[in-house]
């Protein structure tokens, strides 16, 4: 890290130094000033100055000396994950999920409410209110520093839903403004597939990969793209929307599974809540269920192959509700990719199931909080 100011921009330099110190202190083990200085390349004096400032702002905490230390032990510091809280909200077709976490993303409380797929704007917004209130109440006292919100559909930079084909009356909803009524701190809104991809590179199976295609496999199909370690949004925030092309087949892909359910499900069962039966039957060797899964995967693979051929990713990650049954999906998907792709990347299965989107919303909130480091603002 260069310590000499360029063009007299000392303030900007201090912000960059602070960000560098925080990156090193976010690990599991506390560090001394000497260790931080070595890892960041800053001088001892600069490291001490930055650490003092971060302590005063609440970002760091001093760790008590280890028991049995001889002589005067060096002071040790670590990131203060408990200084504030984050809120992540996933507004899906059939549920609202809210997570309250510390600044390391460790979950303090969560709440989930089922919502009918046919619910209109007013009912879904009311469900968000109830779910968030429940999660905050369970978490107890503590200030929310920032909130991330995930939703289906296309979202603009202000937090308004520009277009949603999946949720009734959802296009045009100013989701950021609505959530600001419930919490303190900034609120950011993003597409759910993008945030699921972000969660994988943060704390999931793709955290060591720079180029990733995330496939949301569930009652709805979508994609999120990570390019060179960063979430790719595109010029108008429409990246990954390959499913809008009818020839890709993503819109009708789940219908292969529904048709099997319609033939086998007892009267009165909702296929959307009973979809796991298809995968259970396929796992048990039911020929018709296996055929339904193969047809679903074949449609999924068309869009996936196009993305793989375009981006040449290191990983393809399968997430979403159907990822719980990835054991019957991965091999057929790999065979389909082998047919169409010049190189089939490694295929990994998300460990988050349907909680990955909410965790990605937490990461979005954390990005907002960490931006205060480089902007010079207090959290």
Secondary structure, 3 states (H helix, E strand, C coil): CCCCCCCCCHHHHHHHHHHHHHHHHCCCCCEEHHHHHHHHCCCHHHHHHHHHHHHHHCCEEEECCCCCCCCCCCCEEEECHHHCEEEEEEECCCEEEEEEECCCCCEEEEEEEECCCCCCHHHHHHHHHHHHHHHHHHHCCCCEEEEEEEECCEECCCCEEEECCCCCCCCCCEHHHHHHCCCCCEEEEEEHHHHHHHHHHHHCCCCCCCCEEEEEECCCEEEEEEECCEECCCCCCCCCHHHHCHHHCCCCCCHHHHHHHHHHCCCCCCHHHCCHHHHHHHHCCCHHHHHHHHHHHHHHHHHHHHHHHHHCCCEEEEECHHHHHHHHCHHHHHHHHHHHCCCCCEEEECCCHHHHHHHHHHHHHHHHHHHHHHHCCCC
